[in-house]
Amino acid sequence: MLADDSNNDEKCRTRRLEITDKNKGFIELLRQLTVCDSVSDKEFEDRFRELACEGDDHVICVVEENETGKIIATGSVFIEKKFIRKCGKVGHIEDVVVDANARGMQLGKKIIEFLTEHARSMGCYKVILDCSAENRVFYEKCGFKEKEIQMVKYFP
């Protein structure tokens, strides 16, 4: 289990999601990434507790601005347990977003480093993610490389 990284710099800290983060702009931040309908306090708490039961197999990382307490970046990683590669594990990074007003502060890189280090500490042999074409260069700078293609099927 990774500890909080309070020494990122003096303006913010990188840590795991906490149950009080809904009131710190977490849902609004996710809306900058994709469709995120309103989430009641109960729905947030129920999902938080459900994910907490996954322990270190599902981690949501946030960057909190120290001065305001606002969540300004987030991402998650979940650990897939496989039979291949001697019952290996793969980390899947998802939902990485940095607040539009906080871009250029290397927060995306801090999120990716936090999540990839967590996957490494959990014994994963690789970590993977999907991204848009316009974000490819960012992830390449973080050490990722393009491999194969993604396919998706949405359900109504």
C-alpha positions in Angstrom: 0.0 0.0 0.0 1.4 3.4 -1.0 1.6 6.2 1.5 0.4 9.7 0.7 2.9 11.9 -1.0 2.7 15.2 0.9 6.0 16.4 -0.4 5.0 16.8 -4.1 5.5 20.5 -3.6 4.2 23.1 -1.3 1.1 23.9 -3.3 -0.5 20.5 -3.5 -0.3 16.9 -2.3 -0.9 13.6 -4.1 -2.9 11.0 -2.1 -5.6 8.4 -2.3 -9.3 9.4 -2.7 -11.0 10.1 0.6 -14.8 9.8 1.4 -14.9 13.6 1.9 -13.5 14.4 -1.6 -16.9 14.7 -3.2 -17.3 18.1 -1.6 -13.9 19.1 -2.8 -14.8 19.1 -6.5 -14.0 15.5 -7.4 -17.2 14.9 -9.5 -16.9 18.3 -11.2 -13.3 17.4 -12.1 -14.4 14.1 -13.7 -16.9 16.1 -15.8 -13.9 17.7 -17.5 -13.0 14.2 -18.7 -16.3 12.7 -19.8 -20.0 12.4 -19.1 -20.5 12.3 -15.4 -24.0 12.8 -14.2 -24.9 14.1 -10.8 -24.0 11.8 -8.0 -25.8 12.1 -4.7 -23.8 12.0 -1.4 -25.3 8.6 -0.7 -24.3 7.3 -4.2 -20.8 8.6 -3.7 -20.4 7.1 -0.3 -21.8 3.7 -1.4 -19.4 3.6 -4.4 -16.5 4.7 -2.2 -17.2 1.9 0.3 -17.6 -0.6 -2.5 -14.3 0.4 -4.0 -12.7 0.4 -0.6 -13.5 -3.3 -0.3 -11.2 -3.9 -3.2 -8.3 -2.7 -1.1 -5.1 -2.1 -3.0 -6.6 -3.8 -6.1 -8.5 -0.5 -7.0 -6.9 2.8 -6.1 -8.1 6.3 -7.0 -5.4 8.9 -6.7 -6.1 12.6 -6.3 -4.1 15.8 -6.2 -5.4 18.2 -3.6 -4.5 21.9 -3.7 -3.3 22.7 -0.2 -4.6 26.3 -0.1 -8.1 25.7 -1.3 -8.6 22.0 -0.5 -9.9 21.5 -4.1 -9.2 18.3 -6.0 -7.4 19.4 -9.1 -6.3 16.1 -10.6 -7.2 12.4 -10.5 -6.7 9.0 -12.0 -7.3 5.4 -11.0 -5.6 2.0 -11.4 -7.2 -1.4 -10.9 -5.3 -4.7 -10.8 -6.4 -7.5 -13.1 -5.4 -11.0 -11.9 -4.6 -13.3 -14.8 -3.7 -17.0 -15.4 -1.1 -16.1 -18.1 2.5 -15.2 -17.3 2.5 -17.4 -14.2 -0.7 -16.0 -12.8 0.6 -12.5 -13.4 -1.1 -9.1 -12.7 -1.8 -6.2 -15.0 -2.5 -2.6 -13.9 -5.2 -0.7 -15.8 -5.0 3.1 -15.6 -8.2 4.9 -16.1 -9.9 8.3 -15.8 -6.9 10.5 -15.7 -7.8 14.2 -15.7 -6.2 17.5 -14.6 -8.3 20.6 -13.9 -8.2 23.0 -16.9 -6.9 25.7 -14.6 -4.1 23.6 -13.2 -2.6 22.2 -16.4 1.1 22.8 -17.1 2.0 22.1 -13.4 3.1 18.5 -14.1 0.1 17.1 -12.1 -0.8 14.6 -14.8 2.8 13.2 -14.6 2.5 13.0 -10.8 -0.8 11.1 -11.1 0.7 8.6 -13.6 3.8 8.1 -11.5 1.7 7.4 -8.4 -0.5 4.9 -10.3 2.3 3.1 -12.1 4.3 2.8 -8.9 1.3 1.4 -7.1 0.9 -1.2 -9.9 4.6 -2.1 -9.7 4.4 -2.4 -5.9 1.4 -4.8 -6.4 3.6 -7.1 -8.6 2.2 -6.2 -12.0 4.3 -7.2 -15.0 2.8 -4.2 -17.0 0.5 -1.3 -16.7 -1.7 -0.3 -19.6 -4.1 2.5 -20.5 -6.3 3.8 -23.3 -6.0 7.4 -24.5 -7.1 9.8 -27.2 -4.8 10.5 -30.1 -4.2 14.1 -28.8 -3.0 12.7 -25.4 -0.5 10.2 -26.9 2.5 12.5 -26.7 1.8 13.1 -23.0 1.8 9.4 -22.2 4.9 8.7 -24.3 6.7 11.3 -22.1 5.5 9.2 -19.2 7.2 6.1 -20.6 4.3 4.5 -22.4 4.3 3.3 -26.0 1.6 2.7 -28.5 0.7 -1.0 -28.9 -2.1 -2.4 -31.0 -5.5 -0.8 -31.1 -8.5 -0.4 -28.8 -11.9 -1.7 -29.6 -15.1 -0.8 -27.7 -18.8 -1.8 -27.7 -21.2 0.3 -25.7 -24.5 -1.0 -24.3 -27.7 1.0 -24.5 
